[in-house]
Amino acid sequence: PMKVRTIFNACHFSAEKMQKMNLFATNELCLDVYCLEPGQDQRVHKHEASSKIYIVLEGHGRFHIGQEVKEVGPGQAVLARAGEMHGVANTTMERLVLLVSIAPPPQHP
């Protein structure tokens, strides 16, 4: 059967840390929703063999991609290529909701 998910129904926020909820996962890609309260972030890191696309649905984020830092808002997308350092911070007073795709999914030990 066709799998359908309502993105905003998957949103969940926590005062402790950024929340990451999976919408879909296959061997080829993973699609998640990231929910960040004001002041929360995803630490800067990298995936050697996976590329990531962040799409801002609500709010504004400060994205770190490679050596660049840029503020990005609703309707904008950001690419982090495989091997590039990347992360995002919510430096505003509003919630940040991101649709995030990574392909292929990183292998975790």
Order of alpha helices (4+ residues) and beta strands (2+ residues): beta-beta-beta-beta-beta-beta-beta-beta-beta
